[in-house]
Amino acid sequence: LQTSLTKISEIPPLLQNAEWDRVRTILKTPPVNSLWNLGESSNTIVKLAKETGEFDLLELKDELAISLQMTDQYSYDNVFIYYQPGNGKVKTKEPLEMANKAIVQLKEVVDVASKLE
């Protein structure tokens, strides 16, 4: 979880520099992808909740997964924005907000996990 937090913390500056592909690479590769993109059986937080009986972590897992998925979606959209119908505006505020939200959410998970030890 701590390694994932370190990786996710790299995302906001990348978003500010419009490095969409690098953001998506972080989100889609281990260990971060296990937090949202590989299903329940591979999810690190689900495994921790089952091992410890701390099922409040599952709610945090759901919120974090949404934030990471939306960060990925906004980044994906920005890669292809010029080829899509519409006004062609790159969204920078939205993915940055979602990435920062994910960082806060994962810090909360890490805090809960550290108290379980």
N, C-alpha and C positions, 0 to 999 in steps of 0.2 A: 504494500500500500504506500509505503514511504517513497519507493522508487517511482511509482505511478504519480505521486504528488509532485516529485521533482520534475518528471517529464511534462506533466500538465502545466506546471509553472513556467515552462519555456514557451508556451503557446501565445500569451498576450503580446509579447514583442514581435513575434512572427506575424501575427494578425495586423499589427500596426504597420508592418513593412510589406503587407499584401503578399506574404509568402504562403499562399493557400495550400500548395502541394506539400510543403514541409509540415504544416499544421495537420493535414489529413494523414500524413505518414505517422506522426506521433500517435494520433487517435486510433489508427488501424493496426498498430503493431504492439507486441507484448512490451510491457505488462498492461498498458492502458486499455488495449482492446478487450481484455478479459472483464473490464468493469462495465461494458455496455454492448459489445458487438458480437459476443460468441455464445450467448444464451445462458440460462440459469445455471446449468451444470458446470460451466467453466468460470462462473463469476466468483472472483476472490471474496467479495463481501458476503455473498450467499454462503460460501464455504465457511467463512468465519462465523456467521450467524448460527449455522447448524452445529458447528463444533463447540460454541460457547453458550448457546441458548439465548443469546442476546438478539432477539428477533426485531427489536427496534431498528437494527441495522438494515433490515429489508426495506423499510420506508426510505431511509437515506439512500439506499442503493437505487431505488426507483427514481428519486429526484436527480441523483447524479447521472444516471443513464440518460435521462431526458436532456440534461444540460450538455452532455458530451455529444449526444446525437444531433442536437440543434447546432452546436458549434461545427460539427462535421457538415451538416446540411448547408449552413450558410457559407462555409468555405467552398464546398462543392459548387454551389450556385454562383459564387464569385468567379470561379475558374471559367465557367461557361456563359457568363452573363452577356457577353458580346454576341453570342450566337442565338440568344433567346429573344422571343418577342417581348416587347415592353420598352420601358424607358432606358434600359441599359445602365442603370446605376449600380455600382458596386456597394454592397453593404459592409461597412466596417464597424459601426457601433454595435449592431446586433450580435455578431459572433464574439466580439470582445466582451460584451456583457455576459453571454452564456459561458465563455471560458472562465471569466472571473468568478461567476457563480459556481461553476464546477470545482474550482480551486477551494472556495470556502466550504463547499459540501464535502469534498474529500478530506479537508483538514478536520472537519467534524467527525468523520468516520475514523480517521487516524487517532483523534483524541479519545473516542469511545474505545477503540481497540487497545490503546495504551493503558487504559484503566482496567482492562480485563486481565492483564498479565499478572 
